[in-house]
Amino acid sequence: MAAGRLGGPGTKYGPCKGGCKHTDCAKTREMADTLCTVCLKEIGYDERFYELDDKTLVHAICVETE
C-alpha cells in the first residue's frame, strides 16, 4: 500500500485558496480535517497518510512506528 499526500491550498495539486464550490477541493479539505485514528490529530496537508480498508485515515508515521 502506498501512502498518499494532500497538497496544500493554492498549490498545484491542492484545493483552491479560500472558499470555492469545487467538489474535489471540498473533499480534499474534508480529508485534511479528518482526525488520524492513532494520534487523533488532523491528517493535514503535505503529510503522508494511509486510507485503511474501512475508509479511516491514519498518518503514515503513526502506522510505521507502531
CHARMM-style PDB file with segment names, atoms N, HN, CA, C and O in Angstrom:
ATOM      1  N   MET     1       0.854  -1.167   0.000  1.00  0.00      PROA
ATOM      2  CA  MET     1       0.000   0.000   0.000  1.00  0.00      PROA
ATOM      3  C   MET     1       0.901   1.232   0.000  1.00  0.00      PROA
ATOM      4  O   MET     1       1.857   1.305   0.771  1.00  0.00      PROA
ATOM      5  N   ALA     2       0.600   2.185  -0.852  1.00  0.00      PROA
ATOM      6  HN  ALA     2      -0.177   2.125  -1.479  1.00  0.00      PROA
ATOM      7  CA  ALA     2       1.371   3.423  -0.942  1.00  0.00      PROA
ATOM      8  C   ALA     2       0.680   4.520  -0.145  1.00  0.00      PROA
ATOM      9  O   ALA     2      -0.548   4.607  -0.116  1.00  0.00      PROA
ATOM     10  N   ALA     3       1.476   5.343   0.493  1.00  0.00      PROA
ATOM     11  HN  ALA     3       2.474   5.272   0.470  1.00  0.00      PROA
ATOM     12  CA  ALA     3       0.935   6.465   1.253  1.00  0.00      PROA
ATOM     13  C   ALA     3       0.531   7.578   0.302  1.00  0.00      PROA
ATOM     14  O   ALA     3       1.146   7.764  -0.749  1.00  0.00      PROA
ATOM     15  N   GLY     4      -0.498   8.312   0.672  1.00  0.00      PROA
ATOM     16  HN  GLY     4      -0.998   8.162   1.525  1.00  0.00      PROA
ATOM     17  CA  GLY     4      -0.935   9.479  -0.083  1.00  0.00      PROA
ATOM     18  C   GLY     4      -0.482  10.752   0.602  1.00  0.00      PROA
ATOM     19  O   GLY     4       0.029  10.723   1.722  1.00  0.00      PROA
ATOM     20  N   ARG     5      -0.672  11.854  -0.071  1.00  0.00      PROA
ATOM     21  HN  ARG     5      -1.087  11.878  -0.980  1.00  0.00      PROA
ATOM     22  CA  ARG     5      -0.310  13.161   0.480  1.00  0.00      PROA
ATOM     23  C   ARG     5      -1.248  14.182  -0.155  1.00  0.00      PROA
ATOM     24  O   ARG     5      -1.448  14.167  -1.370  1.00  0.00      PROA
ATOM     25  N   LEU     6      -1.821  15.063   0.650  1.00  0.00      PROA
ATOM     26  HN  LEU     6      -1.658  15.075   1.637  1.00  0.00      PROA
ATOM     27  CA  LEU     6      -2.721  16.096   0.149  1.00  0.00      PROA
ATOM     28  C   LEU     6      -1.941  17.392  -0.042  1.00  0.00      PROA
ATOM     29  O   LEU     6      -1.307  17.886   0.890  1.00  0.00      PROA
ATOM     30  N   GLY     7      -1.990  17.933  -1.241  1.00  0.00      PROA
ATOM     31  HN  GLY     7      -2.505  17.531  -1.999  1.00  0.00      PROA
ATOM     32  CA  GLY     7      -1.332  19.214  -1.498  1.00  0.00      PROA
ATOM     33  C   GLY     7      -2.029  20.334  -0.734  1.00  0.00      PROA
ATOM     34  O   GLY     7      -3.247  20.315  -0.560  1.00  0.00      PROA
ATOM     35  N   GLY     8      -1.263  21.286  -0.292  1.00  0.00      PROA
ATOM     36  HN  GLY     8      -0.273  21.302  -0.433  1.00  0.00      PROA
ATOM     37  CA  GLY     8      -1.813  22.404   0.465  1.00  0.00      PROA
ATOM     38  C   GLY     8      -2.639  23.348  -0.402  1.00  0.00      PROA
ATOM     39  O   GLY     8      -2.507  23.348  -1.626  1.00  0.00      PROA
ATOM     40  N   PRO     9      -3.486  24.148   0.231  1.00  0.00      PROA
ATOM     41  CA  PRO     9      -4.310  25.099  -0.511  1.00  0.00      PROA
ATOM     42  C   PRO     9      -3.454  26.028  -1.376  1.00  0.00      PROA
ATOM     43  O   PRO     9      -2.447  26.572  -0.923  1.00  0.00      PROA
ATOM     44  N   GLY    10      -3.876  26.192  -2.619  1.00  0.00      PROA
ATOM     45  HN  GLY    10      -4.694  25.750  -2.987  1.00  0.00      PROA
ATOM     46  CA  GLY    10      -3.192  27.072  -3.543  1.00  0.00      PROA
ATOM     47  C   GLY    10      -2.005  26.450  -4.261  1.00  0.00      PROA
ATOM     48  O   GLY    10      -1.404  27.093  -5.122  1.00  0.00      PROA
ATOM     49  N   THR    11      -1.652  25.207  -3.924  1.00  0.00      PROA
ATOM     50  HN  THR    11      -2.140  24.685  -3.224  1.00  0.00      PROA
ATOM     51  CA  THR    11      -0.549  24.540  -4.614  1.00  0.00      PROA
ATOM     52  C   THR    11      -1.093  23.825  -5.853  1.00  0.00      PROA
ATOM     53  O   THR    11      -2.307  23.732  -6.037  1.00  0.00      PROA
ATOM     54  N   LYS    12      -0.209  23.329  -6.686  1.00  0.00      PROA
ATOM     55  HN  LYS    12       0.777  23.404  -6.537  1.00  0.00      PROA
ATOM     56  CA  LYS    12      -0.604  22.710  -7.950  1.00  0.00      PROA
ATOM     57  C   LYS    12      -1.637  21.591  -7.767  1.00  0.00      PROA
ATOM     58  O   LYS    12      -2.595  21.503  -8.534  1.00  0.00      PROA
ATOM     59  N   TYR    13      -1.446  20.743  -6.762  1.00  0.00      PROA
ATOM     60  HN  TYR    13      -0.667  20.814  -6.138  1.00  0.00      PROA
ATOM     61  CA  TYR    13      -2.352  19.609  -6.559  1.00  0.00      PROA
ATOM     62  C   TYR    13      -3.256  19.763  -5.336  1.00  0.00      PROA
ATOM     63  O   TYR    13      -3.924  18.810  -4.933  1.00  0.00      PROA
ATOM     64  N   GLY    14      -3.277  20.937  -4.758  1.00  0.00      PROA
ATOM     65  HN  GLY    14      -2.735  21.710  -5.085  1.00  0.00      PROA
ATOM     66  CA  GLY    14      -4.102  21.182  -3.585  1.00  0.00      PROA
ATOM     67  C   GLY    14      -5.401  21.887  -3.935  1.00  0.00      PROA
ATOM     68  O   GLY    14      -5.635  22.236  -5.092  1.00  0.00      PROA
ATOM     69  N   PRO    15      -6.240  22.093  -2.937  1.00  0.00      PROA
ATOM     70  CA  PRO    15      -7.508  22.789  -3.169  1.00  0.00      PROA
ATOM     71  C   PRO    15      -7.266  24.283  -3.415  1.00  0.00      PROA
ATOM     72  O   PRO    15      -6.180  24.799  -3.152  1.00  0.00      PROA
ATOM     73  N   CYS    16      -8.283  24.954  -3.916  1.00  0.00      PROA
ATOM     74  HN  CYS    16      -9.165  24.534  -4.130  1.00  0.00      PROA
ATOM     75  CA  CYS    16      -8.203  26.399  -4.111  1.00  0.00      PROA
ATOM     76  C   CYS    16      -7.966  27.086  -2.766  1.00  0.00      PROA
ATOM     77  O   CYS    16      -8.370  26.579  -1.719  1.00  0.00      PROA
ATOM     78  N   LYS    17      -7.312  28.233  -2.808  1.00  0.00      PROA
ATOM     79  HN  LYS    17      -6.984  28.644  -3.658  1.00  0.00      PROA
ATOM     80  CA  LYS    17      -7.208  29.051  -1.593  1.00  0.00      PROA
ATOM     81  C   LYS    17      -8.573  29.667  -1.338  1.00  0.00      PROA
ATOM     82  O   LYS    17      -9.275  30.045  -2.276  1.00  0.00      PROA
ATOM     83  N   GLY    18      -8.945  29.768  -0.080  1.00  0.00      PROA
ATOM     84  HN  GLY    18      -8.374  29.461   0.682  1.00  0.00      PROA
ATOM     85  CA  GLY    18     -10.217  30.381   0.255  1.00  0.00      PROA
ATOM     86  C   GLY    18     -11.393  29.488  -0.098  1.00  0.00      PROA
ATOM     87  O   GLY    18     -11.217  28.309  -0.407  1.00  0.00      PROA
ATOM     88  N   GLY    19     -12.566  30.040  -0.052  1.00  0.00      PROA
ATOM     89  HN  GLY    19     -12.708  30.998   0.199  1.00  0.00      PROA
ATOM     90  CA  GLY    19     -13.778  29.279  -0.315  1.00  0.00      PROA
ATOM     91  C   GLY    19     -14.033  29.099  -1.806  1.00  0.00      PROA
ATOM     92  O   GLY    19     -13.806  30.018  -2.594  1.00  0.00      PROA
ATOM     93  N   CYS    20     -14.486  27.958  -2.179  1.00  0.00      PROA
ATOM     94  HN  CYS    20     -14.670  27.212  -1.540  1.00  0.00      PROA
ATOM     95  CA  CYS    20     -14.903  27.664  -3.549  1.00  0.00      PROA
ATOM     96  C   CYS    20     -15.959  26.571  -3.453  1.00  0.00      PROA
ATOM     97  O   CYS    20     -16.210  26.027  -2.377  1.00  0.00      PROA
ATOM     98  N   LYS    21     -16.557  26.264  -4.559  1.00  0.00      PROA
ATOM     99  HN  LYS    21     -16.354  26.705  -5.433  1.00  0.00      PROA
ATOM    100  CA  LYS    21     -17.609  25.234  -4.570  1.00  0.00      PROA
ATOM    101  C   LYS    21     -17.181  23.987  -5.340  1.00  0.00      PROA
ATOM    102  O   LYS    21     -18.030  23.181  -5.721  1.00  0.00      PROA
ATOM    103  N   HSD    22     -15.874  23.815  -5.577  1.00  0.00      PROA
ATOM    104  HN  HSD    22     -15.185  24.470  -5.269  1.00  0.00      PROA
ATOM    105  CA  HSD    22     -15.392  22.630  -6.288  1.00  0.00      PROA
ATOM    106  C   HSD    22     -15.523  21.391  -5.411  1.00  0.00      PROA
ATOM    107  O   HSD    22     -15.117  21.401  -4.249  1.00  0.00      PROA
ATOM    108  N   THR    23     -16.083  20.338  -5.963  1.00  0.00      PROA
ATOM    109  HN  THR    23     -16.413  20.330  -6.907  1.00  0.00      PROA
ATOM    110  CA  THR    23     -16.266  19.082  -5.231  1.00  0.00      PROA
ATOM    111  C   THR    23     -14.928  18.513  -4.777  1.00  0.00      PROA
ATOM    112  O   THR    23     -14.797  18.077  -3.633  1.00  0.00      PROA
ATOM    113  N   ASP    24     -13.935  18.514  -5.661  1.00  0.00      PROA
ATOM    114  HN  ASP    24     -14.042  18.868  -6.590  1.00  0.00      PROA
ATOM    115  CA  ASP    24     -12.614  17.968  -5.311  1.00  0.00      PROA
ATOM    116  C   ASP    24     -11.959  18.766  -4.195  1.00  0.00      PROA
ATOM    117  O   ASP    24     -11.349  18.188  -3.295  1.00  0.00      PROA
ATOM    118  N   CYS    25     -12.081  20.084  -4.244  1.00  0.00      PROA
ATOM    119  HN  CYS    25     -12.577  20.553  -4.975  1.00  0.00      PROA
ATOM    120  CA  CYS    25     -11.493  20.925  -3.192  1.00  0.00      PROA
ATOM    121  C   CYS    25     -12.155  20.642  -1.841  1.00  0.00      PROA
ATOM    122  O   CYS    25     -11.480  20.551  -0.815  1.00  0.00      PROA
ATOM    123  N   ALA    26     -13.482  20.505  -1.854  1.00  0.00      PROA
ATOM    124  HN  ALA    26     -14.030  20.580  -2.687  1.00  0.00      PROA
ATOM    125  CA  ALA    26     -14.211  20.220  -0.613  1.00  0.00      PROA
ATOM    126  C   ALA    26     -13.779  18.873  -0.033  1.00  0.00      PROA
ATOM    127  O   ALA    26     -13.597  18.754   1.178  1.00  0.00      PROA
ATOM    128  N   LYS    27     -13.615  17.863  -0.881  1.00  0.00      PROA
ATOM    129  HN  LYS    27     -13.763  17.959  -1.865  1.00  0.00      PROA
ATOM    130  CA  LYS    27     -13.202  16.531  -0.414  1.00  0.00      PROA
ATOM    131  C   LYS    27     -11.783  16.584   0.140  1.00  0.00      PROA
ATOM    132  O   LYS    27     -11.499  15.956   1.160  1.00  0.00      PROA
ATOM    133  N   THR    28     -10.894  17.318  -0.508  1.00  0.00      PROA
ATOM    134  HN  THR    28     -11.124  17.828  -1.337  1.00  0.00      PROA
ATOM    135  CA  THR    28      -9.521  17.441  -0.016  1.00  0.00      PROA
ATOM    136  C   THR    28      -9.500  18.118   1.349  1.00  0.00      PROA
ATOM    137  O   THR    28      -8.802  17.661   2.255  1.00  0.00      PROA
ATOM    138  N   ARG    29     -10.250  19.192   1.506  1.00  0.00      PROA
ATOM    139  HN  ARG    29     -10.817  19.563   0.771  1.00  0.00      PROA
ATOM    140  CA  ARG    29     -10.324  19.879   2.810  1.00  0.00      PROA
ATOM    141  C   ARG    29     -10.906  18.952   3.877  1.00  0.00      PROA
ATOM    142  O   ARG    29     -10.423  18.916   5.008  1.00  0.00      PROA
ATOM    143  N   GLU    30     -11.946  18.204   3.508  1.00  0.00      PROA
ATOM    144  HN  GLU    30     -12.339  18.233   2.588  1.00  0.00      PROA
ATOM    145  CA  GLU    30     -12.563  17.257   4.442  1.00  0.00      PROA
ATOM    146  C   GLU    30     -11.550  16.211   4.900  1.00  0.00      PROA
ATOM    147  O   GLU    30     -11.460  15.904   6.089  1.00  0.00      PROA
ATOM    148  N   MET    31     -10.790  15.665   3.952  1.00  0.00      PROA
ATOM    149  HN  MET    31     -10.863  15.914   2.987  1.00  0.00      PROA
ATOM    150  CA  MET    31      -9.787  14.660   4.309  1.00  0.00      PROA
ATOM    151  C   MET    31      -8.702  15.270   5.197  1.00  0.00      PROA
ATOM    152  O   MET    31      -8.273  14.642   6.165  1.00  0.00      PROA
ATOM    153  N   ALA    32      -8.259  16.471   4.883  1.00  0.00      PROA
ATOM    154  HN  ALA    32      -8.607  16.981   4.096  1.00  0.00      PROA
ATOM    155  CA  ALA    32      -7.224  17.136   5.678  1.00  0.00      PROA
ATOM    156  C   ALA    32      -7.701  17.401   7.105  1.00  0.00      PROA
ATOM    157  O   ALA    32      -6.903  17.369   8.042  1.00  0.00      PROA
ATOM    158  N   ASP    33      -8.992  17.662   7.272  1.00  0.00      PROA
ATOM    159  HN  ASP    33      -9.640  17.688   6.511  1.00  0.00      PROA
ATOM    160  CA  ASP    33      -9.564  17.928   8.599  1.00  0.00      PROA
ATOM    161  C   ASP    33      -9.865  16.671   9.396  1.00  0.00      PROA
ATOM    162  O   ASP    33     -10.120  16.748  10.598  1.00  0.00      PROA
ATOM    163  N   THR    34      -9.840  15.502   8.740  1.00  0.00      PROA
ATOM    164  HN  THR    34      -9.633  15.438   7.764  1.00  0.00      PROA
ATOM    165  CA  THR    34     -10.134  14.230   9.403  1.00  0.00      PROA
ATOM    166  C   THR    34      -9.056  13.917  10.434  1.00  0.00      PROA
ATOM    167  O   THR    34      -7.871  14.155  10.199  1.00  0.00      PROA
ATOM    168  N   LEU    35      -9.476  13.386  11.570  1.00  0.00      PROA
ATOM    169  HN  LEU    35     -10.438  13.193  11.760  1.00  0.00      PROA
ATOM    170  CA  LEU    35      -8.531  13.030  12.621  1.00  0.00      PROA
ATOM    171  C   LEU    35      -7.923  11.661  12.365  1.00  0.00      PROA
ATOM    172  O   LEU    35      -8.628  10.712  12.022  1.00  0.00      PROA
ATOM    173  N   CYS    36      -6.621  11.568  12.532  1.00  0.00      PROA
ATOM    174  HN  CYS    36      -6.048  12.339  12.810  1.00  0.00      PROA
ATOM    175  CA  CYS    36      -5.905  10.293  12.459  1.00  0.00      PROA
ATOM    176  C   CYS    36      -6.458   9.400  13.571  1.00  0.00      PROA
ATOM    177  O   CYS    36      -6.642   9.858  14.699  1.00  0.00      PROA
ATOM    178  N   THR    37      -6.721   8.145  13.264  1.00  0.00      PROA
ATOM    179  HN  THR    37      -6.572   7.773  12.348  1.00  0.00      PROA
ATOM    180  CA  THR    37      -7.304   7.248  14.260  1.00  0.00      PROA
ATOM    181  C   THR    37      -6.292   6.777  15.302  1.00  0.00      PROA
ATOM    182  O   THR    37      -6.666   6.117  16.271  1.00  0.00      PROA
ATOM    183  N   VAL    38      -5.021   7.107  15.113  1.00  0.00      PROA
ATOM    184  HN  VAL    38      -4.717   7.644  14.326  1.00  0.00      PROA
ATOM    185  CA  VAL    38      -3.999   6.727  16.092  1.00  0.00      PROA
ATOM    186  C   VAL    38      -3.668   7.888  17.024  1.00  0.00      PROA
ATOM    187  O   VAL    38      -3.798   7.762  18.242  1.00  0.00      PROA
ATOM    188  N   CYS    39      -3.240   9.023  16.458  1.00  0.00      PROA
ATOM    189  HN  CYS    39      -3.134   9.126  15.469  1.00  0.00      PROA
ATOM    190  CA  CYS    39      -2.793  10.151  17.299  1.00  0.00      PROA
ATOM    191  C   CYS    39      -3.888  11.176  17.568  1.00  0.00      PROA
ATOM    192  O   CYS    39      -3.723  12.057  18.412  1.00  0.00      PROA
ATOM    193  N   LEU    40      -4.999  11.064  16.856  1.00  0.00      PROA
ATOM    194  HN  LEU    40      -5.133  10.349  16.171  1.00  0.00      PROA
ATOM    195  CA  LEU    40      -6.155  11.950  16.994  1.00  0.00      PROA
ATOM    196  C   LEU    40      -5.867  13.402  16.626  1.00  0.00      PROA
ATOM    197  O   LEU    40      -6.540  14.311  17.113  1.00  0.00      PROA
ATOM    198  N   LYS    41      -4.868  13.623  15.767  1.00  0.00      PROA
ATOM    199  HN  LYS    41      -4.322  12.885  15.372  1.00  0.00      PROA
ATOM    200  CA  LYS    41      -4.580  14.951  15.217  1.00  0.00      PROA
ATOM    201  C   LYS    41      -5.022  14.950  13.762  1.00  0.00      PROA
ATOM    202  O   LYS    41      -5.136  13.893  13.142  1.00  0.00      PROA
ATOM    203  N   GLU    42      -5.270  16.144  13.218  1.00  0.00      PROA
ATOM    204  HN  GLU    42      -5.177  17.002  13.722  1.00  0.00      PROA
ATOM    205  CA  GLU    42      -5.714  16.249  11.830  1.00  0.00      PROA
ATOM    206  C   GLU    42      -4.695  15.640  10.877  1.00  0.00      PROA
ATOM    207  O   GLU    42      -3.488  15.748  11.093  1.00  0.00      PROA
ATOM    208  N   ILE    43      -5.188  15.004   9.823  1.00  0.00      PROA
ATOM    209  HN  ILE    43      -6.168  14.917   9.647  1.00  0.00      PROA
ATOM    210  CA  ILE    43      -4.310  14.467   8.778  1.00  0.00      PROA
ATOM    211  C   ILE    43      -3.507  15.608   8.169  1.00  0.00      PROA
ATOM    212  O   ILE    43      -2.304  15.458   7.951  1.00  0.00      PROA
ATOM    213  N   GLY    44      -4.126  16.720   7.895  1.00  0.00      PROA
ATOM    214  HN  GLY    44      -5.102  16.842   8.071  1.00  0.00      PROA
ATOM    215  CA  GLY    44      -3.435  17.909   7.417  1.00  0.00      PROA
ATOM    216  C   GLY    44      -2.973  17.799   5.968  1.00  0.00      PROA
ATOM    217  O   GLY    44      -3.323  16.862   5.251  1.00  0.00      PROA
ATOM    218  N   TYR    45      -2.190  18.769   5.566  1.00  0.00      PROA
ATOM    219  HN  TYR    45      -1.906  19.530   6.149  1.00  0.00      PROA
ATOM    220  CA  TYR    45      -1.661  18.843   4.210  1.00  0.00      PROA
ATOM    221  C   TYR    45      -0.178  18.493   4.227  1.00  0.00      PROA
ATOM    222  O   TYR    45       0.512  18.692   5.227  1.00  0.00      PROA
ATOM    223  N   ASP    46       0.294  17.972   3.111  1.00  0.00      PROA
ATOM    224  HN  ASP    46      -0.266  17.811   2.298  1.00  0.00      PROA
ATOM    225  CA  ASP    46       1.713  17.645   2.926  1.00  0.00      PROA
ATOM    226  C   ASP    46       2.249  16.675   3.977  1.00  0.00      PROA
ATOM    227  O   ASP    46       3.433  16.707   4.314  1.00  0.00      PROA
ATOM    228  N   GLU    47       1.384  15.825   4.485  1.00  0.00      PROA
ATOM    229  HN  GLU    47       0.422  15.798   4.211  1.00  0.00      PROA
ATOM    230  CA  GLU    47       1.757  14.755   5.422  1.00  0.00      PROA
ATOM    231  C   GLU    47       1.377  13.423   4.792  1.00  0.00      PROA
ATOM    232  O   GLU    47       0.280  13.287   4.250  1.00  0.00      PROA
ATOM    233  N   ARG    48       2.252  12.458   4.855  1.00  0.00      PROA
ATOM    234  HN  ARG    48       3.143  12.569   5.295  1.00  0.00      PROA
ATOM    235  CA  ARG    48       1.939  11.135   4.308  1.00  0.00      PROA
ATOM    236  C   ARG    48       0.868  10.466   5.177  1.00  0.00      PROA
ATOM    237  O   ARG    48       0.916  10.540   6.405  1.00  0.00      PROA
ATOM    238  N   PHE    49      -0.094   9.814   4.524  1.00  0.00      PROA
ATOM    239  HN  PHE    49      -0.133   9.753   3.526  1.00  0.00      PROA
ATOM    240  CA  PHE    49      -1.165   9.121   5.253  1.00  0.00      PROA
ATOM    241  C   PHE    49      -1.617   7.906   4.465  1.00  0.00      PROA
ATOM    242  O   PHE    49      -1.348   7.780   3.270  1.00  0.00      PROA
ATOM    243  N   TYR    50      -2.309   7.018   5.160  1.00  0.00      PROA
ATOM    244  HN  TYR    50      -2.528   7.121   6.131  1.00  0.00      PROA
ATOM    245  CA  TYR    50      -2.920   5.846   4.538  1.00  0.00      PROA
ATOM    246  C   TYR    50      -4.426   5.922   4.732  1.00  0.00      PROA
ATOM    247  O   TYR    50      -4.907   6.426   5.746  1.00  0.00      PROA
ATOM    248  N   GLU    51      -5.169   5.413   3.745  1.00  0.00      PROA
ATOM    249  HN  GLU    51      -4.777   5.003   2.921  1.00  0.00      PROA
ATOM    250  CA  GLU    51      -6.605   5.217   3.889  1.00  0.00      PROA
ATOM    251  C   GLU    51      -6.807   3.721   4.077  1.00  0.00      PROA
ATOM    252  O   GLU    51      -6.518   2.930   3.179  1.00  0.00      PROA
ATOM    253  N   LEU    52      -7.303   3.339   5.242  1.00  0.00      PROA
ATOM    254  HN  LEU    52      -7.539   3.981   5.971  1.00  0.00      PROA
ATOM    255  CA  LEU    52      -7.482   1.926   5.569  1.00  0.00      PROA
ATOM    256  C   LEU    52      -8.720   1.358   4.878  1.00  0.00      PROA
ATOM    257  O   LEU    52      -9.532   2.106   4.334  1.00  0.00      PROA
ATOM    258  N   ASP    53      -8.858   0.056   4.901  1.00  0.00      PROA
ATOM    259  HN  ASP    53      -8.199  -0.552   5.343  1.00  0.00      PROA
ATOM    260  CA  ASP    53      -9.972  -0.621   4.233  1.00  0.00      PROA
ATOM    261  C   ASP    53     -11.335  -0.098   4.664  1.00  0.00      PROA
ATOM    262  O   ASP    53     -12.276  -0.072   3.872  1.00  0.00      PROA
ATOM    263  N   ASP    54     -11.435   0.317   5.923  1.00  0.00      PROA
ATOM    264  HN  ASP    54     -10.670   0.295   6.566  1.00  0.00      PROA
ATOM    265  CA  ASP    54     -12.719   0.819   6.416  1.00  0.00      PROA
ATOM    266  C   ASP    54     -12.885   2.317   6.161  1.00  0.00      PROA
ATOM    267  O   ASP    54     -13.773   2.957   6.724  1.00  0.00      PROA
ATOM    268  N   LYS    55     -12.015   2.871   5.303  1.00  0.00      PROA
ATOM    269  HN  LYS    55     -11.293   2.351   4.846  1.00  0.00      PROA
ATOM    270  CA  LYS    55     -12.056   4.273   4.867  1.00  0.00      PROA
ATOM    271  C   LYS    55     -11.593   5.258   5.934  1.00  0.00      PROA
ATOM    272  O   LYS    55     -11.739   6.465   5.742  1.00  0.00      PROA
ATOM    273  N   THR    56     -11.041   4.790   7.047  1.00  0.00      PROA
ATOM    274  HN  THR    56     -10.923   3.809   7.203  1.00  0.00      PROA
ATOM    275  CA  THR    56     -10.470   5.705   8.019  1.00  0.00      PROA
ATOM    276  C   THR    56      -9.084   6.132   7.541  1.00  0.00      PROA
ATOM    277  O   THR    56      -8.441   5.424   6.765  1.00  0.00      PROA
ATOM    278  N   LEU    57      -8.635   7.285   8.005  1.00  0.00      PROA
ATOM    279  HN  LEU    57      -9.157   7.860   8.635  1.00  0.00      PROA
ATOM    280  CA  LEU    57      -7.335   7.816   7.624  1.00  0.00      PROA
ATOM    281  C   LEU    57      -6.390   7.771   8.819  1.00  0.00      PROA
ATOM    282  O   LEU    57      -6.796   7.982   9.961  1.00  0.00      PROA
ATOM    283  N   VAL    58      -5.134   7.494   8.534  1.00  0.00      PROA
ATOM    284  HN  VAL    58      -4.804   7.323   7.605  1.00  0.00      PROA
ATOM    285  CA  VAL    58      -4.129   7.411   9.586  1.00  0.00      PROA
ATOM    286  C   VAL    58      -2.808   7.933   9.019  1.00  0.00      PROA
ATOM    287  O   VAL    58      -2.448   7.622   7.884  1.00  0.00      PROA
ATOM    288  N   HSD    59      -2.089   8.727   9.816  1.00  0.00      PROA
ATOM    289  HN  HSD    59      -2.382   8.980  10.738  1.00  0.00      PROA
ATOM    290  CA  HSD    59      -0.773   9.213   9.373  1.00  0.00      PROA
ATOM    291  C   HSD    59       0.149   8.026   9.127  1.00  0.00      PROA
ATOM    292  O   HSD    59       0.136   7.056   9.885  1.00  0.00      PROA
ATOM    293  N   ALA    60       0.937   8.103   8.082  1.00  0.00      PROA
ATOM    294  HN  ALA    60       0.948   8.891   7.466  1.00  0.00      PROA
ATOM    295  CA  ALA    60       1.888   7.035   7.778  1.00  0.00      PROA
ATOM    296  C   ALA    60       2.859   6.845   8.939  1.00  0.00      PROA
ATOM    297  O   ALA    60       3.174   5.711   9.300  1.00  0.00      PROA
ATOM    298  N   ILE    61       3.334   7.935   9.523  1.00  0.00      PROA
ATOM    299  HN  ILE    61       3.078   8.856   9.230  1.00  0.00      PROA
ATOM    300  CA  ILE    61       4.301   7.844  10.618  1.00  0.00      PROA
ATOM    301  C   ILE    61       3.693   7.134  11.828  1.00  0.00      PROA
ATOM    302  O   ILE    61       4.398   6.429  12.548  1.00  0.00      PROA
ATOM    303  N   CYS    62       2.378   7.315  12.058  1.00  0.00      PROA
ATOM    304  HN  CYS    62       1.804   7.888  11.472  1.00  0.00      PROA
ATOM    305  CA  CYS    62       1.726   6.657  13.185  1.00  0.00      PROA
ATOM    306  C   CYS    62       1.693   5.137  12.996  1.00  0.00      PROA
ATOM    307  O   CYS    62       1.926   4.384  13.942  1.00  0.00      PROA
ATOM    308  N   VAL    63       1.406   4.696  11.781  1.00  0.00      PROA
ATOM    309  HN  VAL    63       1.217   5.307  11.012  1.00  0.00      PROA
ATOM    310  CA  VAL    63       1.343   3.265  11.479  1.00  0.00      PROA
ATOM    311  C   VAL    63       2.757   2.677  11.468  1.00  0.00      PROA
ATOM    312  O   VAL    63       2.991   1.592  12.001  1.00  0.00      PROA
ATOM    313  N   GLU    64       3.679   3.393  10.867  1.00  0.00      PROA
ATOM    314  HN  GLU    64       3.489   4.274  10.435  1.00  0.00      PROA
ATOM    315  CA  GLU    64       5.025   2.864  10.671  1.00  0.00      PROA
ATOM    316  C   GLU    64       5.830   2.795  11.964  1.00  0.00      PROA
ATOM    317  O   GLU    64       6.829   2.077  12.026  1.00  0.00      PROA
ATOM    318  N   THR    65       5.418   3.523  12.994  1.00  0.00      PROA
ATOM    319  HN  THR    65       4.607   4.106  12.943  1.00  0.00      PROA
ATOM    320  CA  THR    65       6.145   3.481  14.272  1.00  0.00      PROA
ATOM    321  C   THR    65       5.452   2.628  15.323  1.00  0.00      PROA
ATOM    322  O   THR    65       5.985   2.444  16.417  1.00  0.00      PROA
ATOM    323  N   GLU    66       4.275   2.105  15.007  1.00  0.00      PROA
ATOM    324  HN  GLU    66       3.842   2.255  14.118  1.00  0.00      PROA
ATOM    325  CA  GLU    66       3.576   1.238  15.971  1.00  0.00      PROA
ATOM    326  C   GLU    66       4.191  -0.139  16.031  1.00  0.00      PROA
ATOM    327  OT1 GLU    66       3.725  -0.990  16.789  1.00  0.00      PROA
TER     328      GLU     66
END
